Amino acid sequence: MSAEVLELRGDIDLNEKPKVAAQLEPLIERQITGIVIDLSHVPYVDSSGLAIFIDALQRVQQYGGRLALAGLQDNVRLVFQISKLDKVFKIFDDSQSALAAVSIKHQQ
Protein backbone atom coordinates (compact mmCIF):
# COMPACT_ATOMS: atom_id res chain seq x y z
CA MET A 1 0.00 0.00 0.00
CA SER A 2 1.49 3.30 -1.05
CA ALA A 3 0.64 6.74 0.25
CA GLU A 4 1.92 10.14 -0.77
CA VAL A 5 1.54 13.74 0.36
CA LEU A 6 0.98 16.48 -2.21
CA GLU A 7 1.81 19.86 -0.69
CA LEU A 8 0.10 22.72 -2.48
CA ARG A 9 1.01 26.40 -2.11
CA GLY A 10 -0.78 29.65 -2.88
CA ASP A 11 -4.35 30.36 -3.91
CA ILE A 12 -6.24 27.59 -5.67
CA ASP A 13 -8.54 29.30 -8.13
CA LEU A 14 -9.48 29.14 -11.79
CA ASN A 15 -6.03 30.38 -12.86
CA GLU A 16 -4.23 27.74 -10.79
CA LYS A 17 -6.61 24.88 -11.60
CA PRO A 18 -4.51 23.43 -14.48
CA LYS A 19 -1.34 23.50 -12.38
CA VAL A 20 -3.02 21.74 -9.43
CA ALA A 21 -4.66 19.19 -11.73
CA ALA A 22 -1.27 18.51 -13.33
CA GLN A 23 0.23 17.78 -9.89
CA LEU A 24 -2.61 15.43 -8.92
CA GLU A 25 -2.81 13.57 -12.22
CA PRO A 26 0.37 11.45 -11.88
CA LEU A 27 -0.70 10.25 -8.41
CA ILE A 28 -4.11 9.22 -9.71
CA GLU A 29 -2.68 7.62 -12.86
CA ARG A 30 -0.31 5.53 -10.70
CA GLN A 31 -3.32 4.63 -8.54
CA ILE A 32 -1.61 5.68 -5.32
CA THR A 33 -3.85 4.11 -2.68
CA GLY A 34 -3.49 6.90 -0.13
CA ILE A 35 -3.26 10.53 -1.19
CA VAL A 36 -3.00 13.42 1.25
CA ILE A 37 -3.40 16.94 -0.10
CA ASP A 38 -1.63 19.29 2.31
CA LEU A 39 -3.31 22.70 2.18
CA SER A 40 -1.42 24.32 5.06
CA HIS A 41 0.15 26.85 2.65
CA VAL A 42 -3.08 27.58 0.77
CA PRO A 43 -4.83 30.75 1.94
CA TYR A 44 -7.73 30.64 -0.55
CA VAL A 45 -9.77 28.06 -2.47
CA ASP A 46 -12.60 29.00 -4.85
CA SER A 47 -15.27 26.82 -6.45
CA SER A 48 -12.96 25.70 -9.25
CA GLY A 49 -10.50 24.56 -6.60
CA LEU A 50 -13.24 22.61 -4.86
CA ALA A 51 -14.12 21.01 -8.21
CA ILE A 52 -10.53 19.74 -8.58
CA PHE A 53 -10.69 18.08 -5.17
CA ILE A 54 -14.13 16.56 -5.79
CA ASP A 55 -12.96 15.13 -9.12
CA ALA A 56 -9.78 13.75 -7.55
CA LEU A 57 -11.74 12.17 -4.68
CA GLN A 58 -14.15 10.46 -7.06
CA ARG A 59 -11.35 9.14 -9.27
CA VAL A 60 -9.32 7.86 -6.30
CA GLN A 61 -12.38 6.14 -4.81
CA GLN A 62 -13.08 4.46 -8.18
CA TYR A 63 -9.89 2.43 -7.90
CA GLY A 64 -10.35 1.79 -4.17
CA GLY A 65 -7.94 4.42 -2.89
CA ARG A 66 -8.41 7.04 -0.22
CA LEU A 67 -7.87 10.79 -0.36
CA ALA A 68 -7.63 13.12 2.62
CA LEU A 69 -7.06 16.84 3.10
CA ALA A 70 -4.77 18.27 5.75
CA GLY A 71 -3.80 21.57 7.30
CA LEU A 72 -6.73 23.69 6.17
CA GLN A 73 -6.41 27.32 7.20
CA ASP A 74 -9.50 28.77 8.87
CA ASN A 75 -10.90 30.54 5.81
CA VAL A 76 -10.33 27.46 3.59
CA ARG A 77 -11.96 25.25 6.22
CA LEU A 78 -14.91 27.65 6.22
CA VAL A 79 -15.35 27.22 2.44
CA PHE A 80 -15.51 23.44 2.96
CA GLN A 81 -18.01 23.86 5.81
CA ILE A 82 -20.28 26.27 3.91
CA SER A 83 -20.34 23.94 0.89
CA LYS A 84 -20.89 20.94 3.22
CA LEU A 85 -17.82 19.30 1.69
CA ASP A 86 -16.40 18.86 5.19
CA LYS A 87 -18.88 15.95 5.39
CA VAL A 88 -17.55 14.45 2.14
CA PHE A 89 -13.78 14.74 2.64
CA LYS A 90 -11.68 13.32 5.43
CA ILE A 91 -10.02 16.44 6.86
CA PHE A 92 -7.11 16.36 9.29
CA ASP A 93 -5.19 19.02 11.20
CA ASP A 94 -1.83 17.95 9.78
CA SER A 95 -0.44 15.77 7.02
CA GLN A 96 1.08 13.23 9.45
CA SER A 97 -2.29 12.25 10.92
CA ALA A 98 -3.89 12.28 7.46
CA LEU A 99 -1.12 10.05 6.12
CA ALA A 100 -1.61 7.62 8.98
CA ALA A 101 -5.36 7.51 8.26
CA VAL A 102 -5.06 6.86 4.51
CA SER A 103 -2.32 4.28 5.09
CA ILE A 104 -4.45 2.03 7.31
CA LYS A 105 -5.82 -0.91 5.38
CA HIS A 106 -9.57 -0.86 4.69
CA GLN A 107 -11.60 -2.56 7.41
CA GLN A 108 -14.97 -2.97 5.74
N, C-alpha and C positions, 0 to 999 in steps of 0.2 A: 504494500500500500504506500503510495507516494503522496506527499503533501508539499505544497509550496506557498510562500507568501509573496504577493504582488503589492509592493509599496507604491502608492500613487502620490503625486505631489501637485499642488496648485488647484485652481478651480476646475471642476468637471462640468463643462457646459457644452453647448452645441459646437463651438469651435474646437474643443478638446476631444470631442466624441471619437473621431477617427483614431487619434493617438491612443486613447484608452482601449478602444476595441482592438487595435493592433497589438497591444501588450497582453490582452486577455486571450486572444485567438490561439497563440501557440500552446498555452496551457490546456485549453479546451480540446484542441486538435490532438494533443498527446494523451488526452483523457486522464489528466491528473485527478486522482480520486479525492483529494482534499485541497481546496483552494481557499486561501484567506486573502481578502482584499483589505490591506491596511490603509485606512483613510485618516490617519492621525495628522497628516500634513496637507489635508484637503479642507480649506475653509468654506467651500461653497459647492453645492451640487444642485443643478436645475433638473427639469423634467427629462431632458435628453440624457443626462447622467443617470437618472433613475432607470430609464429605458435600457441602458447598457447593462446595468446590474440585473434587471429582471430577465433580459435575454440570456445573459451568462448563467444565471441560476437555473433557468429552464433547460438549457443545453447540458449543463453539468448533471442535473438530475436525470436527464434522459439516459445517460450512460451509467447511472448508479453512483455518481460522485456526490460530494457535498461541498457547498460553498458557504463561507461565513464572512462577515464584515467585522472589522476591528478598529478601535481607536476613533470613533466618530466624535468630532467636536460638537459642542452643544447645538450650534445652529444647523449642522448637517443632521444630527440626531432628530432635531425638531422637524425637518423636512420628511424624514422617514416616519415619524409619529403622525404628522398631519395626513400623510398619504396612506396611513395604516400599513405601510410596508415593514414597520418594525414587528408586525405579526407574521410576516412572510419570511423574512431573513433571520438567520441566527446572527445576533449582534453581540460582540464581546468588547470589554474595556480595552484589551490589548491583544496584540497578535499572538503572544505566547499561549494565552488561554484559548484563543480561537484555533490555533494550530493543534493544540491538544484535543480539542473537541472534534475537529474534522479528521483527526488521525485515528480515533477510536473506531474499531470495526463495528459495522452495523449490528444492532441487537434487536432485530425485528422478526 
